[in-house]
């Protein structure tokens, strides 16, 4: 697998050949193909780390990635992704330098990839495939290479009434953005309902007053609403507004420690054990889980555009059947 980064000042991650061999970890067999997927993700982490060091951007491992570092000194054997987090001001600084990532690397945000509404960034390798099957039928056009997630942390207000209103507005504006997009530039006449087809006729007039971009900007403003206050908690409210077990004490980020993560060092907040306990309970207990992404196709050897083309042009449905059987 070629991870060469020829158009960038940043180095590629050097990985020993032995890493790519099938391996049993904690009684779970990690296939050679998954090792190649991990290698892509570790290289993405390495690219991010180099850019962050250049611009003094602080990031941290998050959730299962911290769990992997603490418990396995690397990837959880049955995991398929890497999750990171950073304070909103650091996230904004990273996004301002999105052009530091050269092909095949791509920092995917609302501003860099039209139709992308997830509320957090994903750093992707465009020469690979990381496709959500549920999105294939929606004719999404954004980059779908293998990725790592980068979540912004925003302040959480303590007033219950204000918190509830903020969370409701976050949900509302993101859904508005998606619906307005699907009725305008992302309109798919073959799969649209009769109501959406009718709405599409009037959208050019509506968009002059309130567009999908306006709605998404309001979503982002809501996420940032209390960032000027010295709140006790921070959280990934742009990702899971109501996920209170993912709320972290700001004091846990007063210092940074580094844990082994495969052949890299992963920065984590000093209070990472509290972070793990909140999210996983007894995190030393092994629970073989599955991906939070649903039906996710990960292929380190085929560019996502080629994979999607083959999937859609498969007249006998062979790819679909083979995938669903996995």
Secondary structure, DSSP 4 states (H G I P E B T S, - for coil): -----TTSSSPPPP--GGGGS-EEETTEEEPHHHHHHHHHHHHHHHHHHHHHHHHT---EE-HHHHHHHHHHSS--TT----EEEEEHHHHHHHHHTGGG--TTEEEE-TTTSTT--SSSEEEEETTSEEEEHHHHTTT--S--SEEEEEEEEEEE-S-HHHHHHHHHHHHHHHHHHHHHHHHTTT--TTT--HHHHHHHHHHHHHHTTS-HHHHHHHHHHHHTTTTTS--SEEE-TTT-TT-GGG-EEGGGGSSEEEEEETTEEEEEETTHHHHHHHHHSSTTS------TTSSEEEETTS-HHHHHHHHHT-TT-HHHHHHHH-
